[in-house]
């Protein structure tokens, strides 16, 4: 099993685009498990909208801190 940790809060249109990409990956291969890292409420809402809330190979991992676009990663 390949395990991937994905920042679901990164990029434009988060968490929609990262979650849709994760779903495409697990649909193509049955040996992938993806951990979606970010704000659980936003991730769960999107998973629910796509009918993936209880998918066995998509797991939400809470991350309470978010580094905003204007912040320096080394300082944040």
Buried (B, 14 or more C-beta within 10 A) or exposed (E): EEEEEBBBBBEEEBBBBBBBEBBEBBEEEEEBBBBBBBBBEBBBBBBEEBEBBEBEBBBBEEBEEEBEEEEEEEEE
